[in-house]
């Protein structure tokens, strides 16, 4: 994901606030990839998986 893609994905009202940390950007891409692979699970589980993969 490029910086331009990330900024376009945020609502304009939020564009000038503090940017999210690197884990939140990673998690956003993690969720996007799971959706491409047709995984539909609870976000609580997905966040846990993202955390596990992030730490490895």
Beta strands, then each sheet from edge to edge (+ up, - down):
end
